[in-house]
Amino acid sequence: MKTDEYILPLYNRLDIAFIKGKKSILYDENRKDYIDFASGVGVNSLGYANKKIVKTIKKQAKKVVHTSNIYHIRPQEKCAKKIVELSNYDMQCFFCNSGAEANESAIKLARKYGNIAFNTPKYKIITIKNSFHGRTIATLKATAQEDKHKYFAPYPDGFIYANDINEAISMIDDTTVAVMLELVLGEGGIFMQDIFEVQKLEKILKEKKLLLIIDEVQTGVYRSGNFLISQYFGIKPEVVTLAKGLASGIPIGVMMTNLKNVFSFGDHGSTFGGNHLSTAVCNKVLEILEEYQNSGKLDENISYFNSCLQYFVEKYPKIFLQKNGFGFMQGLVLKDEKNLNDIVNFALEKGVLVLKSGKNIIRFLPPIIISKKEIKEGFQRFEDAILNLSYIKKEII
Ligand SMILES: *Cc1c(COP(=O)(O)O)cnc(C)c1O
């Protein structure tokens, strides 16, 4: 029986449906359990059914879920303060509901800045090959993967693509207003940018009064071990965007910027953005994760996770080329891209959820609070999946 008769066929779904979860474990309709190394796609930062989050949702729902942004929203004010403090950037926040919307907001802000800050308006935004910035018309065009652009033209003007940071620097001209960048490419291969190249880019942009927009939709909210990965790079961007992990599954996005006087009333907005429910949950998520990071546990578990991945690279050199990534955003690069779907499927069969990135990378985005025990169990199951692949494909281990 076709179960999704009334749903547009936009996703090539795996044949499985989950009905509940606990910590970093999900259960399917047959009560089989799965260790979750995917967390949605980097969304469920606290895993599943976290007691404090359940309590926060209940408590807030009993009071008020939503009012318009034409009124003050106290949990939103608290949330903005917390995000800015954790970032250590002198910024203000705009709340929306997704990563694409956060990046769309950043693009609008950059365009307005380009219009008002210079004698001749600047509008061009440079992005990096294999980046991913969203699926709205503008953020799709900002996404430098031209195979994804085939059917949806015409696009807004003013996006150009650089192969790497040095090429981005060489492409800056009189019409350029910003460079938009993921510091680790999420969808495009878990490739981490070079710190010194990023710092060089930042310096050149600052000299020209142009903007550095860092898309932290995937890298943000402690995925790197820090609240933001840009903190680790030692840069001060003009704009940072966040979404995925912020409220552990409740939709929320943030565009934060140090350009506090560019937007004025009515330039931008959102109906749902920053409502009582999403920001109350976000406040609780951030409180829990900040404490967790301070305890040292996050760093400890990230190192353990890394050592497990390193084991696979060393033990199975016929299958894996290398390990890419940072913190809890990691990839195993396959020698043969034909194995990608098989590994994801065998892993599912053995009870561990992993993701893909690019054409030949197994991507790992576990919940931030995943325990050492869950990590160990997940990698045991992952090894069973690899052994299955070796057996079927006659790869010599
Ligand atoms: C997921 C993602 C987006 C898009 O977020 P949505 O919530 O799906 O709109 C944008 N940028 C990056 C880096 C992402 O990983």
The ligand as a Tripos MOL2 file, in Angstrom:
@<TRIPOS>MOLECULE
LIG
   15    15     1     0     0
SMALL
NO_CHARGES

@<TRIPOS>ATOM
      1 C1         20.1100   22.9920    6.6640 C.3       1 LIG1
      2 C2         20.8870   24.1720    6.2250 C.ar      1 LIG1
      3 C3         20.2510   25.3110    5.6960 C.ar      1 LIG1
      4 C4         18.7660   25.3540    5.4360 C.3       1 LIG1
      5 O1         18.0090   25.2410    6.5850 O.3       1 LIG1
      6 P1         16.4200   24.9320    6.4790 P.3       1 LIG1
      7 O2         15.9810   24.9920    7.9050 O.co2     1 LIG1
      8 O3         16.2730   23.5900    5.8400 O.co2     1 LIG1
      9 O4         15.8320   26.0020    5.6480 O.co2     1 LIG1
     10 C5         21.0360   26.4000    5.3780 C.ar      1 LIG1
     11 N1         22.3680   26.3910    5.5660 N.ar      1 LIG1
     12 C6         23.0140   25.3030    6.0660 C.ar      1 LIG1
     13 C7         24.4910   25.3640    6.2680 C.3       1 LIG1
     14 C8         22.3000   24.1640    6.4020 C.ar      1 LIG1
     15 O5         22.9320   23.1010    6.8760 O.3       1 LIG1
@<TRIPOS>BOND
     1     1     2 1
     2     2     3 ar
     3     2    14 ar
     4     3     4 1
     5     3    10 ar
     6     4     5 1
     7     5     6 1
     8     6     7 2
     9     6     8 1
    10     6     9 1
    11    10    11 ar
    12    11    12 ar
    13    12    13 1
    14    12    14 ar
    15    14    15 1
@<TRIPOS>SUBSTRUCTURE
     1 LIG1         1 GROUP 0 **** ****
